Amino acid sequence: MGKIAGLYGAAAGVFIIASLTVFGATDPVISRLIGYATIAIGLSVIFFAVKRHRDLNKAGAISFLGAFLAGLAVAGVAGLTYVIGWEVYLYATDYRFMEEYAQNAIARQEAAGLSGNDLDAFVKTTEEMMKGYRNPAFRIPITFLEIFPVGFAISALSAFFLKRKNG
């Protein structure tokens, strides 16, 4: 399963990174929609990886748990690939993402009419988030968790539909 997980997981991770780079949007709502659609499409390879594993390595039979664990392996490789890609992107852009994100978030709140103590509190929270994001020990798990829960869900669904007993 390792070879299948590596191949399909890396492909999913690269697809997600490439798609988010090409189709990224500045509007937060559209950006989230594009992001989760891209993640779901990219991680749909989990289904095909589990089916391939079942058919090639398990003689056409696999338990729910076996299929689920195979799917999680693909999701894990995809998550790792995504984290590595994101770290390369941050490095290549001199780690400007979080600062630009924070500035845009503050500007959106100001444009929405937030002012005074409420705006000050929002700015303070945003600055604390930026400080945490600068720390790789905080940033890397957060980045991994952006896509892994979707992979978890797709792994469970794939296992449900692909489980098959011998005979």
C-alpha positions as CSV (number, residue, x, y, z in Angstrom):
1,M,0.0,0.0,0.0
2,G,2.9,2.3,0.6
3,K,3.6,2.8,-3.1
4,I,0.0,3.5,-3.9
5,A,-0.4,5.9,-0.9
6,G,2.8,7.7,-2.0
7,L,1.8,8.0,-5.6
8,Y,-1.9,9.0,-5.1
9,G,-1.2,11.1,-2.0
10,A,1.6,13.1,-3.7
11,A,-0.6,13.6,-6.8
12,A,-3.5,14.9,-4.6
13,G,-1.2,17.2,-2.7
14,V,0.4,18.7,-5.8
15,F,-3.1,19.1,-7.4
16,I,-4.4,21.0,-4.4
17,I,-1.3,23.2,-4.2
18,A,-1.4,24.0,-7.9
19,S,-5.1,24.6,-8.0
20,L,-5.1,26.9,-5.0
21,T,-2.2,28.8,-6.6
22,V,-4.0,29.2,-10.0
23,F,-7.6,29.6,-8.7
24,G,-6.9,31.5,-5.5
25,A,-9.2,34.5,-4.8
26,T,-8.9,37.5,-2.7
27,D,-12.5,37.5,-1.5
28,P,-12.6,35.3,1.7
29,V,-15.9,33.6,0.9
30,I,-15.0,32.8,-2.7
31,S,-11.5,31.7,-1.5
32,R,-13.0,29.3,1.0
33,L,-15.3,27.8,-1.6
34,I,-12.6,27.4,-4.1
35,G,-10.3,26.0,-1.4
36,Y,-12.6,23.3,-0.1
37,A,-13.8,22.4,-3.6
38,T,-10.2,22.0,-4.6
39,I,-9.4,19.9,-1.5
40,A,-12.4,17.6,-2.0
41,I,-11.6,17.1,-5.7
42,G,-7.9,16.5,-5.0
43,L,-8.6,14.1,-2.2
44,S,-11.2,12.2,-4.3
45,V,-8.2,10.1,-5.4
46,I,-8.4,8.4,-2.1
47,F,-11.4,6.4,-3.5
48,F,-9.3,5.2,-6.5
49,A,-6.3,4.5,-4.4
50,V,-8.2,2.3,-2.0
51,K,-10.0,0.5,-4.9
52,R,-6.6,-0.1,-6.6
53,H,-5.1,-1.4,-3.3
54,R,-8.1,-3.7,-2.8
55,D,-8.1,-5.1,-6.3
56,L,-4.3,-5.4,-6.8
57,N,-3.0,-6.2,-3.3
58,K,-5.9,-7.8,-1.5
59,A,-7.4,-10.1,-4.2
60,G,-10.5,-8.0,-4.4
61,A,-11.4,-8.2,-0.7
62,I,-10.9,-5.6,2.0
63,S,-12.4,-4.9,5.4
64,F,-13.8,-1.5,6.3
65,L,-10.8,-0.9,8.7
66,G,-8.3,-2.0,6.0
67,A,-9.8,0.3,3.4
68,F,-10.1,3.2,5.9
69,L,-6.5,2.9,7.0
70,A,-5.4,2.8,3.3
71,G,-7.4,5.9,2.7
72,L,-5.8,7.6,5.7
73,A,-2.4,6.8,4.4
74,V,-3.2,8.6,1.1
75,A,-4.7,11.5,3.1
76,G,-1.5,11.7,5.2
77,V,0.8,11.7,2.2
78,A,-1.4,14.4,0.6
79,G,-1.3,16.4,3.8
80,L,2.5,16.2,4.0
81,T,2.9,17.1,0.4
82,Y,0.6,20.1,0.9
83,V,2.5,21.2,4.0
84,I,5.8,21.0,2.1
85,G,4.4,22.9,-0.8
86,W,3.0,25.6,1.5
87,E,6.3,26.0,3.3
88,V,8.1,26.4,-0.1
89,Y,5.5,29.0,-1.2
90,L,5.9,30.9,2.1
91,Y,9.7,30.8,1.7
92,A,9.5,31.9,-1.9
93,T,7.3,34.9,-1.0
94,D,9.4,35.9,2.0
95,Y,6.6,34.8,4.4
96,R,4.4,37.7,3.4
97,F,1.1,35.7,3.3
98,M,0.1,36.2,6.9
99,E,0.9,39.9,7.0
100,E,-1.1,40.4,3.8
101,Y,-3.9,38.2,5.1
102,A,-4.1,40.2,8.4
103,Q,-4.0,43.6,6.6
104,N,-6.9,42.5,4.3
105,A,-8.9,41.2,7.3
106,I,-8.5,44.4,9.2
107,A,-9.4,46.5,6.1
108,R,-12.5,44.4,5.6
109,Q,-13.6,44.9,9.2
110,E,-13.0,48.7,8.9
111,A,-15.0,48.8,5.7
112,A,-17.8,46.9,7.4
113,G,-17.9,49.7,10.0
114,L,-16.0,48.2,12.9
115,S,-14.3,50.9,14.9
116,G,-13.1,51.9,18.4
117,N,-12.5,49.2,21.0
118,D,-14.1,46.6,18.8
119,L,-11.6,47.3,16.0
120,D,-8.7,47.5,18.5
121,A,-9.7,44.1,19.9
122,F,-9.9,42.6,16.4
123,V,-6.4,44.1,15.5
124,K,-5.0,42.6,18.7
125,T,-6.4,39.2,18.0
126,T,-5.1,39.3,14.4
127,E,-1.6,40.3,15.6
128,E,-1.6,37.4,18.1
129,M,-2.6,35.1,15.2
130,M,0.2,36.5,13.1
131,K,2.7,36.0,15.9
132,G,1.7,32.3,16.3
133,Y,1.8,31.7,12.5
134,R,5.4,32.8,12.4
135,N,6.3,29.8,14.5
136,P,6.6,26.6,12.3
137,A,5.6,24.4,15.3
138,F,2.2,26.2,15.2
139,R,2.0,26.8,11.4
140,I,2.8,23.3,10.1
141,P,0.1,21.4,12.1
142,I,-2.5,24.1,11.2
143,T,-1.6,23.7,7.6
144,F,-1.8,19.9,7.7
145,L,-5.2,20.2,9.4
146,E,-6.5,22.4,6.6
147,I,-6.9,19.3,4.4
148,F,-6.6,16.2,6.6
149,P,-10.2,16.3,8.0
150,V,-11.5,16.2,4.5
151,G,-9.2,13.3,3.7
152,F,-10.5,11.5,6.9
153,A,-14.1,11.9,5.7
154,I,-13.4,10.7,2.2
155,S,-11.4,7.8,3.6
156,A,-14.4,6.7,5.7
157,L,-16.8,7.1,2.7
158,S,-14.4,5.2,0.4
159,A,-14.0,2.4,3.0
160,F,-17.8,2.1,3.3
161,F,-18.4,1.8,-0.4
162,L,-15.3,-0.3,-1.2
163,K,-15.3,-2.9,1.6
164,R,-15.8,-6.3,0.3
165,K,-15.6,-9.8,1.8
166,N,-14.0,-12.8,0.1
167,G,-16.4,-14.9,-2.0
